[in-house]
Amino acid sequence: MRAAVLVRTHQFDIRQVPVPTILKDSDVLIRIRTVGVCGSDIHYYTSGRIGSQIVQYPFIIGHEAAGIVERTGSAVTRVQAGQRIAIDPAVSCGHCDQCLSGRENTCRELLFMGCPKQLDGCLCEYVVLNEKCCFPISDIMTFDQATLSEPLSIGVYAVERSAPSTRANVAILGAGPIGCSVFHVLRATGIGDVYVTDKIDGRLSALAPLHPRWTGNPDRTNVPRDITACEPLLMDIVYECSGDLKAVNQALELLKPGGSLVLLGIPESDEIVLPIHELRRKEVTILNIRRQVHCTQKAIDLLARHEVNMDAMVTHHFPLEETQKAFDLVASYGDGVMKAMITVD
């Protein structure tokens, strides 16, 4: 089969690699149709690592995907051959203390697609996954929409964990795919005023249908000053979705006493410095979001019921052979890209 193989930083090769085989009764062979380029994939592409997760080349990355069931193991009951599916890229063990307490996202033996030393990614024609990673979709849902259910599920999880009230003042720092996913979920749950920042003006303009109270580019405006002018009592919750260390500190300035800082962005650096006395004086709660738990089906349902429409998020399409072009575009934030999709045909 064809695969886009990362052979070093900033370089993919299109290679022929063996088709994966069904080894367990619970395995499903999936023909990949669409792959979304995620910000975490870009970290592997540009620096070869995320923290201690270091790529050993050659390696196939990618984890946002949708496809068609090709074959199933003998014990599979969740899906059948020919079925169109969205994919949850995380495989938890189901028996460790974390799984038994409902925290599959921090499973002691967690395996994740496209993560070094865990599972190969989905930038290829076929993958094999456990049936619990397969979520059937309707015939009218597009593969792009099914692929977007993965970042949307993270937005669902972040909003569930932070539990904003309908009267909450909320800010989202970073309006990329994850920030937009959070915004879509907030709108679907009835949150009113939302303040949003991003360094790309086109992303802020694209948010107009969601009716943000205020948008601003942190390169050209004093974000804490301008938001404080609108909301003198400051924010109940700030979702930091960029991974930019300056944005983390802006978030702390924006939070009212007793507020919550929700961290979704992945920083480039391994360590960050936080103003501990400001955190203590305000009694700020810091909530880290690691992927999602039991939210994939919820995300699919939001899309299927048209409570969330993320179609406009997909701004570019590329064939598998142009994977490097897609990654270069996303890494450079070029041509107004929000979400690049790679079609495996």
C-alpha positions as CSV (number, residue, x, y, z in Angstrom):
1,M,0.0,0.0,0.0
2,R,1.0,3.6,-0.4
3,A,2.1,5.6,2.7
4,A,3.4,9.1,3.4
5,V,6.5,8.2,5.6
6,L,8.2,10.9,7.6
7,V,11.9,10.2,7.0
8,R,13.4,13.2,8.8
9,T,12.1,16.6,9.9
10,H,10.5,18.5,7.0
11,Q,10.5,15.5,4.7
12,F,8.0,12.9,3.7
13,D,8.6,10.1,1.2
14,I,5.7,8.3,-0.6
15,R,6.6,4.6,-0.2
16,Q,5.1,1.2,-0.7
17,V,4.8,-0.5,2.7
18,P,3.0,-3.8,3.7
19,V,-0.7,-3.7,4.3
20,P,-1.3,-4.3,8.0
21,T,-3.0,-7.6,8.9
22,I,-5.7,-8.5,11.4
23,L,-4.1,-10.3,14.3
24,K,-6.8,-10.3,17.0
25,D,-10.4,-11.2,16.9
26,S,-11.3,-7.7,17.8
27,D,-9.3,-6.1,15.0
28,V,-10.7,-4.1,12.1
29,L,-8.9,-3.4,8.8
30,I,-9.9,0.1,7.7
31,R,-9.4,1.7,4.3
32,I,-8.5,5.3,5.0
33,R,-10.3,7.9,3.0
34,T,-9.5,11.3,4.7
35,V,-6.8,12.5,7.1
36,G,-6.7,15.8,8.8
37,V,-3.4,17.6,9.5
38,C,-3.3,18.4,13.3
39,G,-1.0,20.8,15.1
40,S,0.6,17.9,17.0
41,D,1.5,16.3,13.7
42,I,3.2,19.6,12.8
43,H,5.4,19.3,15.9
44,Y,6.6,15.9,14.7
45,Y,7.1,17.3,11.2
46,T,9.1,20.4,12.2
47,S,11.0,19.3,15.3
48,G,10.6,15.5,15.4
49,R,9.2,15.5,18.9
50,I,6.6,16.5,21.5
51,G,8.3,16.5,24.9
52,S,9.7,13.1,25.5
53,Q,7.9,11.6,22.5
54,I,10.7,11.5,19.9
55,V,10.2,10.2,16.4
56,Q,12.4,7.3,15.3
57,Y,12.6,7.5,11.5
58,P,11.1,6.3,9.3
59,F,7.6,6.8,10.8
60,I,4.0,7.3,9.7
61,I,2.2,10.0,11.6
62,G,-1.3,11.3,11.5
63,H,-4.3,10.5,13.7
64,E,-7.4,12.4,12.5
65,A,-9.1,10.1,10.1
66,A,-12.2,8.5,8.6
67,G,-12.6,5.6,6.3
68,I,-14.4,2.4,5.3
69,V,-14.3,-1.0,7.1
70,E,-12.5,-3.5,4.8
71,R,-12.5,-6.6,7.0
72,T,-13.1,-7.5,10.6
73,G,-11.9,-10.0,13.1
74,S,-14.2,-12.9,14.0
75,A,-15.3,-11.4,17.3
76,V,-16.1,-7.9,16.0
77,T,-19.8,-6.8,16.4
78,R,-19.5,-3.0,16.4
79,V,-19.0,-2.6,12.7
80,Q,-19.1,-4.6,9.5
81,A,-17.4,-4.7,6.1
82,G,-18.4,-1.8,3.9
83,Q,-19.4,0.5,6.8
84,R,-18.3,4.1,6.8
85,I,-16.7,5.1,10.1
86,A,-15.0,7.9,12.1
87,I,-11.9,6.9,14.0
88,D,-10.9,7.5,17.6
89,P,-7.1,7.2,17.5
90,A,-6.6,6.2,21.1
91,V,-6.4,2.5,22.2
92,S,-6.7,2.0,25.9
93,C,-6.1,-1.2,27.8
94,G,-9.4,-1.3,29.6
95,H,-8.0,-3.0,32.8
96,C,-5.6,-0.6,34.5
97,D,-6.6,1.7,37.4
98,Q,-7.1,4.7,35.1
99,C,-9.4,2.8,32.7
100,L,-11.4,1.3,35.5
101,S,-11.9,4.8,37.0
102,G,-13.2,6.1,33.6
103,R,-9.9,7.8,32.6
104,E,-9.0,6.0,29.4
105,N,-7.2,9.1,28.2
106,T,-4.5,8.6,30.9
107,C,-4.5,4.8,30.5
108,R,-1.2,3.3,31.8
109,E,-0.8,1.4,28.5
110,L,-2.3,3.9,26.2
111,L,-1.5,3.6,22.5
112,F,-2.1,6.4,20.1
113,M,-2.0,6.5,16.3
114,G,0.9,8.4,14.9
115,C,2.7,8.7,18.3
116,P,6.3,7.5,18.5
117,K,6.8,4.1,20.0
118,Q,3.1,3.5,20.1
119,L,1.1,3.1,16.9
120,D,1.8,3.9,13.2
121,G,-0.3,6.8,12.0
122,C,-3.0,7.0,9.3
123,L,-1.2,8.7,6.4
124,C,-1.5,5.5,4.4
125,E,-4.1,3.5,2.6
126,Y,-5.0,1.0,5.4
127,V,-4.7,0.7,9.2
128,V,-5.8,-1.9,11.7
129,L,-7.4,-0.8,14.9
130,N,-9.5,-2.3,17.7
131,E,-13.2,-2.2,17.0
132,K,-13.8,0.2,19.9
133,C,-11.9,2.8,17.9
134,C,-14.5,2.6,15.1
135,F,-17.6,4.8,15.1
136,P,-20.2,4.2,12.4
137,I,-21.4,7.4,10.5
138,S,-24.5,8.0,8.4
139,D,-24.4,7.8,4.6
140,I,-24.9,11.5,4.4
141,M,-22.1,12.5,6.7
142,T,-19.0,13.3,4.6
143,F,-15.6,11.9,5.4
144,D,-14.3,15.4,6.1
145,Q,-17.0,15.8,8.7
146,A,-16.2,12.5,10.2
147,T,-12.6,13.4,10.4
148,L,-13.4,16.6,12.2
149,S,-15.2,14.7,14.9
150,E,-11.7,14.0,16.4
151,P,-10.8,17.6,17.2
152,L,-14.4,18.4,17.9
153,S,-14.4,15.6,20.6
154,I,-11.6,17.4,22.3
155,G,-13.7,20.6,22.4
156,V,-16.6,18.6,23.8
157,Y,-14.4,17.1,26.5
158,A,-12.8,20.5,27.4
159,V,-16.2,22.1,27.8
160,E,-17.6,19.2,29.8
161,R,-14.7,19.3,32.2
162,S,-14.7,23.1,32.7
163,A,-18.5,23.1,33.0
164,P,-19.2,26.8,32.2
165,S,-22.5,28.2,33.4
166,T,-24.6,30.0,30.8
167,R,-23.7,33.3,32.5
168,A,-19.9,32.7,32.3
169,N,-17.5,35.1,30.7
170,V,-15.3,33.0,28.5
171,A,-12.2,33.7,26.4
172,I,-10.5,31.5,23.8
173,L,-6.9,32.2,23.1
174,G,-6.0,30.7,19.7
175,A,-8.6,30.2,17.1
176,G,-7.1,27.2,15.3
177,P,-9.0,24.0,14.9
178,I,-9.0,23.2,18.6
179,G,-10.0,26.7,19.6
180,C,-12.8,26.7,17.0
181,S,-13.9,23.3,18.2
182,V,-14.3,24.7,21.7
183,F,-16.1,27.7,20.4
184,H,-18.6,25.6,18.4
185,V,-19.3,23.5,21.5
186,L,-19.8,26.6,23.7
187,R,-22.3,27.9,21.2
188,A,-24.1,24.5,21.1
189,T,-24.4,24.6,24.9
190,G,-25.8,28.1,25.0
191,I,-22.8,30.1,26.3
192,G,-23.3,33.8,25.6
193,D,-20.3,36.2,25.4
194,V,-17.1,34.7,24.1
195,Y,-13.9,36.6,23.5
196,V,-11.4,35.2,21.0
197,T,-7.8,36.0,20.0
198,D,-5.5,34.8,17.2
199,K,-2.5,36.0,15.3
200,I,-4.1,35.3,11.9
201,D,-6.8,37.8,11.0
202,G,-8.5,35.4,8.6
203,R,-9.3,33.0,11.4
204,L,-10.9,35.7,13.4
205,S,-13.0,36.8,10.4
206,A,-14.1,33.2,9.9
207,L,-15.6,33.2,13.4
208,A,-18.3,35.8,12.5
209,P,-21.1,33.2,12.1
210,L,-20.4,32.2,15.8
211,H,-20.9,35.8,16.9
212,P,-18.0,36.4,19.3
213,R,-18.4,39.4,21.6
214,W,-14.9,40.5,20.7
215,T,-11.9,39.4,18.6
216,G,-8.4,40.6,18.6
217,N,-4.9,40.0,17.2
218,P,-2.4,39.9,20.1
219,D,0.3,41.1,17.8
220,R,-1.6,44.4,17.3
221,T,-3.6,44.9,20.4
222,N,-3.2,44.8,24.2
223,V,-5.5,41.8,24.8
224,P,-5.9,42.1,28.6
225,R,-6.5,45.8,28.4
226,D,-9.1,45.6,25.7
227,I,-11.0,42.7,27.1
228,T,-11.0,44.2,30.6
229,A,-12.5,47.3,29.1
230,C,-15.5,45.2,27.9
231,E,-15.6,43.0,31.1
232,P,-14.1,44.8,34.1
233,L,-14.8,41.8,36.3
234,L,-12.7,39.6,34.0
235,M,-13.2,36.0,32.8
236,D,-14.6,33.0,34.5
237,I,-12.8,30.6,32.1
238,V,-10.0,31.0,29.6
239,Y,-9.3,28.2,27.1
240,E,-5.7,28.5,26.1
241,C,-5.6,26.7,22.7
242,S,-2.4,28.1,21.1
243,G,0.4,26.7,23.1
244,D,2.0,30.1,23.1
245,L,3.6,30.9,26.4
246,K,2.7,34.6,26.1
247,A,-0.9,33.5,25.7
248,V,-0.7,31.5,28.9
249,N,0.4,34.6,30.8
250,Q,-2.3,36.7,29.1
251,A,-4.9,34.1,30.3
252,L,-3.8,34.6,33.9
253,E,-4.2,38.3,33.6
254,L,-7.7,37.8,32.1
255,L,-9.0,35.5,34.8
256,K,-11.0,36.8,37.7
257,P,-10.4,35.4,41.2
258,G,-11.6,31.8,41.4
259,G,-11.4,31.5,37.6
260,S,-10.2,28.5,35.6
261,L,-7.4,28.2,33.1
262,V,-8.0,25.4,30.7
263,L,-4.9,24.3,28.9
264,L,-5.4,22.6,25.5
265,G,-2.5,24.0,23.4
266,I,0.8,22.1,23.2
267,P,3.8,24.4,23.9
268,E,7.1,24.0,21.9
269,S,9.1,24.0,25.1
270,D,9.2,21.2,27.7
271,E,8.9,23.6,30.7
272,I,7.1,26.8,31.3
273,V,7.3,29.4,34.1
274,L,4.0,30.6,35.7
275,P,3.6,33.5,38.1
276,I,2.8,31.4,41.2
277,H,1.9,34.4,43.5
278,E,-0.7,35.6,40.9
279,L,-2.1,32.1,40.7
280,R,-2.2,31.8,44.5
281,R,-3.8,35.3,45.1
282,K,-6.5,34.7,42.5
283,E,-6.9,31.0,43.5
284,V,-6.9,30.1,39.9
285,T,-7.7,26.5,38.9
286,I,-5.5,25.0,36.2
287,L,-7.2,22.3,34.2
288,N,-5.1,20.3,31.7
289,I,-6.9,18.6,28.8
290,R,-5.5,15.4,27.4
291,R,-7.4,14.4,24.3
292,Q,-10.9,13.2,25.3
293,V,-12.9,10.6,27.1
294,H,-16.1,9.2,25.8
295,C,-16.7,12.2,23.6
296,T,-16.2,10.9,20.1
297,Q,-19.8,9.7,19.7
298,K,-21.0,13.0,21.3
299,A,-19.1,14.9,18.6
300,I,-20.5,12.8,15.8
301,D,-24.0,13.4,17.1
302,L,-23.5,17.1,17.3
303,L,-22.4,17.1,13.6
304,A,-25.2,14.7,12.6
305,R,-27.9,16.8,14.2
306,H,-26.4,19.9,12.6
307,E,-26.0,21.5,16.1
308,V,-22.4,22.1,15.0
309,N,-21.4,22.9,11.4
310,M,-17.6,22.9,11.0
311,D,-17.5,22.5,7.2
312,A,-15.9,25.9,6.7
313,M,-13.0,24.8,8.8
314,V,-11.7,22.7,6.0
315,T,-9.9,25.1,3.8
316,H,-7.6,22.9,1.7
317,H,-7.5,19.4,0.2
318,F,-4.4,17.5,-0.9
319,P,-3.9,14.0,-2.3
320,L,-1.7,11.6,-0.4
321,E,1.2,12.3,-2.8
322,E,1.2,16.0,-1.8
323,T,1.4,15.3,2.0
324,Q,4.6,17.3,2.3
325,K,3.0,20.3,0.5
326,A,0.0,20.1,3.0
327,F,2.3,20.0,6.0
328,D,4.5,22.9,4.7
329,L,1.3,25.0,4.3
330,V,0.0,24.2,7.8
331,A,3.4,24.7,9.4
332,S,3.8,28.1,7.8
333,Y,0.1,29.2,8.3
334,G,0.0,30.0,4.6
335,D,-2.9,30.9,2.4
336,G,-5.3,31.3,5.2
337,V,-5.2,27.6,6.1
338,M,-7.3,26.4,9.0
339,K,-7.6,22.7,8.4
340,A,-5.9,20.8,5.6
341,M,-7.3,17.5,4.6
342,I,-5.4,14.7,2.8
343,T,-7.5,12.5,0.7
344,V,-6.3,8.9,0.3
345,D,-8.0,7.6,-2.8
